[in-house]
Amino acid sequence: MSATLNVARYSALLSGVFYGIYHRRSLQQAHDQEKEHHAIHQREQLIAQAKDAWRHKQEGAKGSDGIITNPEDPRFDLEKLVAKWEKEL
């Protein structure tokens, strides 16, 4: 084999290796940015859910006659709610 062919082979090999390293770094950087964006978005969603839950809890506490209308609340009393509805009619 000629020396020129070996130089061309090893040059192509090293070029491919360095390109692979460069490409991997760029892909990793894009992945890290996407992961950070996803984490921020998830945090914003959790904050919004917490605000909604707090608002719902505050509205339930301000309910008329202290009657809880949320059936998932452990303090919910169906008889009191029906009695309230009967008064309104």
MOPAC internal coordinates of N, CA, C and O (Angstrom, degrees):
PM7 1SCF
backbone

  N    0.0000 0     0.00 0     0.00 0    0    0    0
  C    1.4472 1     0.00 0     0.00 0    1    0    0
  C    1.5164 1   109.23 1     0.00 0    2    1    0
  O    1.2310 1   122.34 1   -32.47 1    3    2    1
  N    1.2786 1   113.12 1   147.53 1    3    2    1
  C    1.4621 1   117.14 1  -177.53 1    5    3    2
  C    1.5294 1   109.33 1   -86.23 1    6    5    3
  O    1.2310 1   121.81 1   -23.60 1    7    6    5
  N    1.2960 1   114.13 1   156.40 1    7    6    5
  C    1.4628 1   120.66 1   179.95 1    9    7    6
  C    1.5233 1   110.68 1   -65.40 1   10    9    7
  O    1.2310 1   120.36 1   145.67 1   11   10    9
  N    1.3138 1   116.92 1   -34.33 1   11   10    9
  C    1.4636 1   121.03 1  -179.60 1   13   11   10
  C    1.5222 1   110.73 1   -63.83 1   14   13   11
  O    1.2310 1   120.50 1   139.35 1   15   14   13
  N    1.3300 1   116.65 1   -40.65 1   15   14   13
  C    1.4588 1   120.71 1   179.30 1   17   15   14
  C    1.5247 1   110.93 1   -65.97 1   18   17   15
  O    1.2310 1   120.17 1   139.51 1   19   18   17
  N    1.3330 1   117.28 1   -40.49 1   19   18   17
  C    1.4693 1   120.59 1   177.66 1   21   19   18
  C    1.5265 1   111.40 1   -64.64 1   22   21   19
  O    1.2310 1   120.75 1   139.30 1   23   22   21
  N    1.3289 1   116.17 1   -40.70 1   23   22   21
  C    1.4620 1   119.63 1   178.56 1   25   23   22
  C    1.5297 1   109.58 1   -63.06 1   26   25   23
  O    1.2310 1   120.15 1   137.18 1   27   26   25
  N    1.3101 1   117.32 1   -42.82 1   27   26   25
  C    1.4592 1   121.12 1   179.44 1   29   27   26
  C    1.5279 1   111.11 1   -64.52 1   30   29   27
  O    1.2310 1   120.12 1   138.38 1   31   30   29
  N    1.3248 1   117.38 1   -41.62 1   31   30   29
  C    1.4734 1   121.22 1   178.90 1   33   31   30
  C    1.5237 1   111.43 1   -62.29 1   34   33   31
  O    1.2310 1   120.78 1   128.94 1   35   34   33
  N    1.3375 1   116.12 1   -51.06 1   35   34   33
  C    1.4544 1   119.63 1  -177.11 1   37   35   34
  C    1.5294 1   111.43 1   -68.98 1   38   37   35
  O    1.2310 1   120.36 1   147.99 1   39   38   37
  N    1.3158 1   116.92 1   -32.01 1   39   38   37
  C    1.4663 1   119.77 1   175.74 1   41   39   38
  C    1.5309 1   109.85 1   -64.94 1   42   41   39
  O    1.2310 1   120.28 1   136.10 1   43   42   41
  N    1.3194 1   117.08 1   -43.90 1   43   42   41
  C    1.4622 1   120.88 1   177.62 1   45   43   42
  C    1.5269 1   110.87 1   -64.18 1   46   45   43
  O    1.2310 1   120.52 1   139.04 1   47   46   45
  N    1.3234 1   116.60 1   -40.96 1   47   46   45
  C    1.4638 1   120.67 1   179.14 1   49   47   46
  C    1.5278 1   110.75 1   -62.86 1   50   49   47
  O    1.2310 1   120.04 1   130.94 1   51   50   49
  N    1.3198 1   117.54 1   -49.06 1   51   50   49
  C    1.4672 1   120.88 1  -179.78 1   53   51   50
  C    1.5333 1   111.04 1   -65.63 1   54   53   51
  O    1.2310 1   120.48 1   141.72 1   55   54   53
  N    1.3151 1   116.69 1   -38.28 1   55   54   53
  C    1.4648 1   119.33 1   177.09 1   57   55   54
  C    1.5233 1   110.37 1   -61.40 1   58   57   55
  O    1.2310 1   120.41 1   137.62 1   59   58   57
  N    1.3279 1   116.83 1   -42.38 1   59   58   57
  C    1.4576 1   120.92 1   178.56 1   61   59   58
  C    1.5155 1   112.44 1   -64.59 1   62   61   59
  O    1.2310 1   120.57 1   140.08 1   63   62   61
  N    1.3147 1   116.52 1   -39.92 1   63   62   61
  C    1.4625 1   120.64 1   179.12 1   65   63   62
  C    1.5232 1   110.21 1   -65.09 1   66   65   63
  O    1.2310 1   120.63 1   132.86 1   67   66   65
  N    1.3316 1   116.40 1   -47.14 1   67   66   65
  C    1.4619 1   119.21 1  -179.42 1   69   67   66
  C    1.5304 1   111.47 1   -66.39 1   70   69   67
  O    1.2310 1   120.26 1   142.74 1   71   70   69
  N    1.3249 1   117.11 1   -37.26 1   71   70   69
  C    1.4597 1   119.63 1   176.18 1   73   71   70
  C    1.5298 1   110.09 1   -64.21 1   74   73   71
  O    1.2310 1   120.36 1   139.70 1   75   74   73
  N    1.3155 1   116.91 1   -40.30 1   75   74   73
  C    1.4617 1   120.40 1   178.03 1   77   75   74
  C    1.5183 1   112.24 1   -61.35 1   78   77   75
  O    1.2310 1   120.96 1   138.04 1   79   78   77
  N    1.3266 1   115.76 1   -41.96 1   79   78   77
  C    1.4695 1   120.06 1   178.27 1   81   79   78
  C    1.5242 1   110.23 1   -63.62 1   82   81   79
  O    1.2310 1   120.68 1   134.10 1   83   82   81
  N    1.3306 1   116.30 1   -45.90 1   83   82   81
  C    1.4675 1   121.19 1   179.72 1   85   83   82
  C    1.5292 1   110.91 1   -62.08 1   86   85   83
  O    1.2310 1   120.48 1   134.86 1   87   86   85
  N    1.3132 1   116.69 1   -45.14 1   87   86   85
  C    1.4620 1   121.19 1  -178.54 1   89   87   86
  C    1.5271 1   110.92 1   -65.41 1   90   89   87
  O    1.2310 1   120.05 1   138.83 1   91   90   89
  N    1.3078 1   117.51 1   -41.17 1   91   90   89
  C    1.4702 1   121.71 1   178.51 1   93   91   90
  C    1.5170 1   110.65 1   -61.39 1   94   93   91
  O    1.2310 1   120.60 1   137.89 1   95   94   93
  N    1.3264 1   116.46 1   -42.11 1   95   94   93
  C    1.4720 1   119.54 1   179.36 1   97   95   94
  C    1.5199 1   111.36 1   -64.24 1   98   97   95
  O    1.2310 1   120.46 1   138.80 1   99   98   97
  N    1.3253 1   116.72 1   -41.20 1   99   98   97
  C    1.4641 1   118.91 1  -179.81 1  101   99   98
  C    1.5230 1   110.63 1   -67.28 1  102  101   99
  O    1.2310 1   120.04 1   140.51 1  103  102  101
  N    1.3297 1   117.54 1   -39.49 1  103  102  101
  C    1.4733 1   120.23 1   177.24 1  105  103  102
  C    1.5242 1   111.17 1   -65.72 1  106  105  103
  O    1.2310 1   120.56 1   139.41 1  107  106  105
  N    1.3343 1   116.54 1   -40.59 1  107  106  105
  C    1.4612 1   120.33 1  -179.97 1  109  107  106
  C    1.5242 1   110.37 1   -65.08 1  110  109  107
  O    1.2310 1   120.26 1   140.09 1  111  110  109
  N    1.3199 1   117.10 1   -39.91 1  111  110  109
  C    1.4623 1   120.70 1   179.02 1  113  111  110
  C    1.5266 1   110.70 1   -64.09 1  114  113  111
  O    1.2310 1   120.25 1   137.24 1  115  114  113
  N    1.3261 1   117.13 1   -42.76 1  115  114  113
  C    1.4696 1   120.52 1   178.34 1  117  115  114
  C    1.5297 1   110.11 1   -64.10 1  118  117  115
  O    1.2310 1   120.51 1   139.84 1  119  118  117
  N    1.3218 1   116.63 1   -40.16 1  119  118  117
  C    1.4697 1   120.80 1   179.17 1  121  119  118
  C    1.5291 1   110.45 1   -64.88 1  122  121  119
  O    1.2310 1   120.23 1   137.65 1  123  122  121
  N    1.3266 1   117.17 1   -42.35 1  123  122  121
  C    1.4601 1   120.36 1   179.46 1  125  123  122
  C    1.5275 1   111.32 1   -63.70 1  126  125  123
  O    1.2310 1   120.31 1   140.23 1  127  126  125
  N    1.3312 1   117.02 1   -39.77 1  127  126  125
  C    1.4620 1   119.84 1   177.95 1  129  127  126
  C    1.5234 1   111.19 1   -65.19 1  130  129  127
  O    1.2310 1   120.38 1   138.75 1  131  130  129
  N    1.3216 1   116.88 1   -41.25 1  131  130  129
  C    1.4615 1   120.59 1   178.88 1  133  131  130
  C    1.5334 1   110.63 1   -65.46 1  134  133  131
  O    1.2310 1   120.83 1   140.84 1  135  134  133
  N    1.3101 1   116.01 1   -39.16 1  135  134  133
  C    1.4636 1   120.55 1   179.08 1  137  135  134
  C    1.5309 1   110.67 1   -64.75 1  138  137  135
  O    1.2310 1   120.58 1   138.48 1  139  138  137
  N    1.3316 1   116.49 1   -41.52 1  139  138  137
  C    1.4595 1   120.76 1   178.18 1  141  139  138
  C    1.5351 1   110.55 1   -65.47 1  142  141  139
  O    1.2310 1   120.49 1   137.49 1  143  142  141
  N    1.3318 1   116.66 1   -42.51 1  143  142  141
  C    1.4638 1   121.06 1   178.11 1  145  143  142
  C    1.5261 1   110.44 1   -60.92 1  146  145  143
  O    1.2310 1   120.63 1   137.57 1  147  146  145
  N    1.3319 1   116.39 1   -42.43 1  147  146  145
  C    1.4637 1   120.84 1   179.40 1  149  147  146
  C    1.5356 1   110.49 1   -63.88 1  150  149  147
  O    1.2310 1   120.21 1   138.73 1  151  150  149
  N    1.3201 1   117.20 1   -41.27 1  151  150  149
  C    1.4674 1   120.65 1   179.85 1  153  151  150
  C    1.5288 1   110.61 1   -63.96 1  154  153  151
  O    1.2310 1   120.56 1   138.29 1  155  154  153
  N    1.3272 1   116.53 1   -41.71 1  155  154  153
  C    1.4671 1   120.09 1   178.76 1  157  155  154
  C    1.5211 1   110.30 1   -64.24 1  158  157  155
  O    1.2310 1   120.68 1   135.77 1  159  158  157
  N    1.3382 1   116.31 1   -44.23 1  159  158  157
  C    1.4645 1   120.75 1   179.62 1  161  159  158
  C    1.5323 1   110.39 1   -62.41 1  162  161  159
  O    1.2310 1   120.24 1   138.54 1  163  162  161
  N    1.3172 1   117.15 1   -41.46 1  163  162  161
  C    1.4645 1   121.26 1   179.73 1  165  163  162
  C    1.5278 1   110.26 1   -63.53 1  166  165  163
  O    1.2310 1   120.54 1   137.88 1  167  166  165
  N    1.3448 1   116.57 1   -42.12 1  167  166  165
  C    1.4560 1   120.44 1   178.30 1  169  167  166
  C    1.5273 1   110.86 1   -62.25 1  170  169  167
  O    1.2310 1   120.27 1   138.45 1  171  170  169
  N    1.3349 1   117.09 1   -41.55 1  171  170  169
  C    1.4583 1   120.64 1   178.75 1  173  171  170
  C    1.5252 1   111.03 1   -63.47 1  174  173  171
  O    1.2310 1   120.42 1   140.53 1  175  174  173
  N    1.3226 1   116.80 1   -39.47 1  175  174  173
  C    1.4685 1   120.01 1   177.79 1  177  175  174
  C    1.5241 1   110.90 1   -64.32 1  178  177  175
  O    1.2310 1   120.22 1   137.31 1  179  178  177
  N    1.3182 1   117.19 1   -42.69 1  179  178  177
  C    1.4691 1   120.19 1   179.49 1  181  179  178
  C    1.5278 1   110.96 1   -63.58 1  182  181  179
  O    1.2310 1   120.53 1   140.40 1  183  182  181
  N    1.3204 1   116.59 1   -39.60 1  183  182  181
  C    1.4665 1   120.15 1   178.59 1  185  183  182
  C    1.5212 1   110.16 1   -65.05 1  186  185  183
  O    1.2310 1   120.50 1   137.37 1  187  186  185
  N    1.3203 1   116.66 1   -42.63 1  187  186  185
  C    1.4722 1   120.33 1   179.02 1  189  187  186
  C    1.5305 1   110.58 1   -63.43 1  190  189  187
  O    1.2310 1   120.15 1   138.33 1  191  190  189
  N    1.3276 1   117.32 1   -41.67 1  191  190  189
  C    1.4698 1   120.29 1   177.83 1  193  191  190
  C    1.5260 1   110.93 1   -63.51 1  194  193  191
  O    1.2310 1   120.43 1   139.23 1  195  194  193
  N    1.3208 1   116.78 1   -40.77 1  195  194  193
  C    1.4618 1   120.27 1   179.45 1  197  195  194
  C    1.5282 1   110.63 1   -65.06 1  198  197  195
  O    1.2310 1   120.76 1   140.09 1  199  198  197
  N    1.3333 1   116.15 1   -39.91 1  199  198  197
  C    1.4643 1   119.26 1   178.46 1  201  199  198
  C    1.5243 1   110.69 1   -64.80 1  202  201  199
  O    1.2310 1   120.41 1   137.89 1  203  202  201
  N    1.3337 1   116.82 1   -42.11 1  203  202  201
  C    1.4628 1   119.81 1   178.17 1  205  203  202
  C    1.5238 1   111.46 1   -62.92 1  206  205  203
  O    1.2310 1   120.63 1   137.38 1  207  206  205
  N    1.3237 1   116.40 1   -42.62 1  207  206  205
  C    1.4614 1   120.09 1   179.43 1  209  207  206
  C    1.5237 1   110.46 1   -64.18 1  210  209  207
  O    1.2310 1   120.18 1   138.52 1  211  210  209
  N    1.3223 1   117.27 1   -41.48 1  211  210  209
  C    1.4604 1   120.38 1   179.53 1  213  211  210
  C    1.5253 1   110.13 1   -65.15 1  214  213  211
  O    1.2310 1   120.62 1   136.58 1  215  214  213
  N    1.3551 1   116.42 1   -43.42 1  215  214  213
  C    1.4633 1   120.19 1   179.40 1  217  215  214
  C    1.5331 1   110.16 1   -61.81 1  218  217  215
  O    1.2310 1   121.00 1   137.56 1  219  218  217
  N    1.3316 1   115.68 1   -42.44 1  219  218  217
  C    1.4634 1   119.84 1   179.20 1  221  219  218
  C    1.5303 1   110.54 1   -63.60 1  222  221  219
  O    1.2310 1   120.81 1   140.63 1  223  222  221
  N    1.2996 1   116.06 1   -39.37 1  223  222  221
  C    1.4630 1   119.97 1   179.36 1  225  223  222
  C    1.5296 1   110.31 1   -66.40 1  226  225  223
  O    1.2310 1   120.67 1   138.70 1  227  226  225
  N    1.3272 1   116.32 1   -41.30 1  227  226  225
  C    1.4608 1   119.91 1   179.05 1  229  227  226
  C    1.5300 1   111.11 1   -66.28 1  230  229  227
  O    1.2310 1   119.71 1   140.56 1  231  230  229
  N    1.3173 1   118.16 1   -39.44 1  231  230  229
  C    1.4567 1   121.49 1   178.11 1  233  231  230
  C    1.5252 1   110.82 1   -65.86 1  234  233  231
  O    1.2310 1   120.83 1   143.43 1  235  234  233
  N    1.3231 1   116.02 1   -36.57 1  235  234  233
  C    1.4672 1   119.75 1   178.45 1  237  235  234
  C    1.5170 1   111.39 1   -66.80 1  238  237  235
  O    1.2310 1   120.57 1   145.06 1  239  238  237
  N    1.3187 1   116.51 1   -34.94 1  239  238  237
  C    1.4660 1   120.57 1   179.87 1  241  239  238
  C    1.5277 1   110.74 1   -72.08 1  242  241  239
  O    1.2310 1   120.19 1   152.59 1  243  242  241
  N    1.3346 1   117.25 1   -27.41 1  243  242  241
  C    1.4610 1   121.10 1  -178.59 1  245  243  242
  C    1.5217 1   112.11 1   -89.83 1  246  245  243
  O    1.2310 1   120.12 1  -177.62 1  247  246  245
  N    1.3216 1   117.38 1     2.38 1  247  246  245
  C    1.4671 1   121.43 1  -176.04 1  249  247  246
  C    1.5169 1   112.43 1   -55.84 1  250  249  247
  O    1.2310 1   120.63 1   -27.97 1  251  250  249
  N    1.3158 1   116.39 1   152.03 1  251  250  249
  C    1.4600 1   120.52 1  -177.66 1  253  251  250
  C    1.5237 1   110.45 1   -67.44 1  254  253  251
  O    1.2310 1   120.46 1   -41.70 1  255  254  253
  N    1.2833 1   116.73 1   138.30 1  255  254  253
  C    1.4686 1   124.78 1   178.53 1  257  255  254
  C    1.5261 1   112.47 1    62.25 1  258  257  255
  O    1.2310 1   119.77 1  -167.51 1  259  258  257
  N    1.3004 1   118.04 1    12.49 1  259  258  257
  C    1.4621 1   120.99 1   179.21 1  261  259  258
  C    1.5146 1   113.40 1    68.50 1  262  261  259
  O    1.2310 1   119.75 1  -160.71 1  263  262  261
  N    1.3262 1   118.08 1    19.29 1  263  262  261
  C    1.4587 1   121.59 1  -178.66 1  265  263  262
  C    1.5250 1   108.78 1   -87.85 1  266  265  263
  O    1.2310 1   121.24 1   -50.61 1  267  266  265
  N    1.3086 1   115.24 1   129.39 1  267  266  265
  C    1.4637 1   121.53 1  -179.52 1  269  267  266
  C    1.5195 1   108.01 1   -89.66 1  270  269  267
  O    1.2310 1   121.17 1   -56.69 1  271  270  269
  N    1.3331 1   115.36 1   123.31 1  271  270  269
  C    1.4659 1   120.04 1  -176.79 1  273  271  270
  C    1.5255 1   112.90 1  -100.91 1  274  273  271
  O    1.2310 1   120.07 1   177.34 1  275  274  273
  N    1.3106 1   117.46 1    -2.66 1  275  274  273
  C    1.4612 1   121.27 1   179.85 1  277  275  274
  C    1.5307 1   108.94 1   -86.42 1  278  277  275
  O    1.2310 1   119.30 1   -66.86 1  279  278  277
  N    1.3516 1   118.94 1   113.14 1  279  278  277
  C    1.4618 1   119.73 1  -177.10 1  281  279  278
  C    1.5300 1   113.78 1   -68.46 1  282  281  279
  O    1.2310 1   119.96 1   166.09 1  283  282  281
  N    1.3114 1   117.69 1   -13.91 1  283  282  281
  C    1.4606 1   119.59 1   178.87 1  285  283  282
  C    1.5215 1   112.19 1   -86.96 1  286  285  283
  O    1.2310 1   120.27 1   170.53 1  287  286  285
  N    1.3201 1   117.09 1    -9.47 1  287  286  285
  C    1.4604 1   121.35 1   178.76 1  289  287  286
  C    1.5256 1   108.72 1   -74.83 1  290  289  287
  O    1.2310 1   119.64 1   -45.06 1  291  290  289
  N    1.3278 1   118.30 1   134.94 1  291  290  289
  C    1.4751 1   119.60 1  -179.13 1  293  291  290
  C    1.5345 1   112.70 1   -65.44 1  294  293  291
  O    1.2310 1   119.63 1   159.63 1  295  294  293
  N    1.3136 1   118.30 1   -20.37 1  295  294  293
  C    1.4663 1   121.38 1   179.82 1  297  295  294
  C    1.5231 1   112.26 1   -90.63 1  298  297  295
  O    1.2310 1   119.73 1  -174.50 1  299  298  297
  N    1.3123 1   118.12 1     5.50 1  299  298  297
  C    1.4662 1   122.84 1  -178.47 1  301  299  298
  C    1.5258 1   110.33 1   -64.38 1  302  301  299
  O    1.2310 1   120.82 1   -46.83 1  303  302  301
  N    1.3450 1   116.04 1   133.17 1  303  302  301
  C    1.4567 1   121.66 1   178.92 1  305  303  302
  C    1.5292 1   107.89 1  -127.77 1  306  305  303
  O    1.2310 1   120.95 1   -68.81 1  307  306  305
  N    1.3137 1   115.79 1   111.19 1  307  306  305
  C    1.4605 1   121.79 1  -176.25 1  309  307  306
  C    1.5269 1   111.20 1   -65.69 1  310  309  307
  O    1.2310 1   120.17 1   141.64 1  311  310  309
  N    1.3244 1   117.28 1   -38.36 1  311  310  309
  C    1.4687 1   119.85 1  -178.51 1  313  311  310
  C    1.5269 1   111.72 1   -62.89 1  314  313  311
  O    1.2310 1   120.44 1   138.87 1  315  314  313
  N    1.3310 1   116.77 1   -41.13 1  315  314  313
  C    1.4679 1   120.13 1   178.26 1  317  315  314
  C    1.5215 1   110.59 1   -65.46 1  318  317  315
  O    1.2310 1   120.31 1   140.97 1  319  318  317
  N    1.3222 1   117.02 1   -39.03 1  319  318  317
  C    1.4551 1   120.77 1  -179.82 1  321  319  318
  C    1.5228 1   111.38 1   -66.12 1  322  321  319
  O    1.2310 1   120.29 1   137.39 1  323  322  321
  N    1.3379 1   117.06 1   -42.61 1  323  322  321
  C    1.4639 1   120.65 1   178.42 1  325  323  322
  C    1.5278 1   110.13 1   -65.43 1  326  325  323
  O    1.2310 1   120.28 1   140.04 1  327  326  325
  N    1.3143 1   117.07 1   -39.96 1  327  326  325
  C    1.4665 1   120.49 1   178.40 1  329  327  326
  C    1.5352 1   110.18 1   -63.13 1  330  329  327
  O    1.2310 1   120.10 1   140.66 1  331  330  329
  N    1.3099 1   117.41 1   -39.34 1  331  330  329
  C    1.4723 1   121.04 1   177.72 1  333  331  330
  C    1.5247 1   109.99 1   -63.16 1  334  333  331
  O    1.2310 1   120.57 1   135.53 1  335  334  333
  N    1.3387 1   116.51 1   -44.47 1  335  334  333
  C    1.4582 1   120.04 1   179.88 1  337  335  334
  C    1.5375 1   111.18 1   -63.71 1  338  337  335
  O    1.2310 1   120.29 1   143.16 1  339  338  337
  N    1.3341 1   117.05 1   -36.84 1  339  338  337
  C    1.4531 1   120.22 1   178.92 1  341  339  338
  C    1.5353 1   110.98 1   -66.21 1  342  341  339
  O    1.2310 1   120.52 1   143.79 1  343  342  341
  N    1.3227 1   116.62 1   -36.21 1  343  342  341
  C    1.4645 1   120.42 1   177.54 1  345  343  342
  C    1.5321 1   110.54 1   -65.01 1  346  345  343
  O    1.2310 1   120.64 1   141.58 1  347  346  345
  N    1.3140 1   116.38 1   -38.42 1  347  346  345
  C    1.4639 1   120.79 1  -176.96 1  349  347  346
  C    1.5230 1   111.52 1   -69.58 1  350  349  347
  O    1.2310 1   120.08 1   152.22 1  351  350  349
  N    1.3144 1   117.45 1   -27.78 1  351  350  349
  C    1.4636 1   120.54 1  -179.47 1  353  351  350
  C    1.4590 1   109.96 1   -81.98 1  354  353  351
  O    1.2310 1   120.10 1   180.00 1  355  354  353

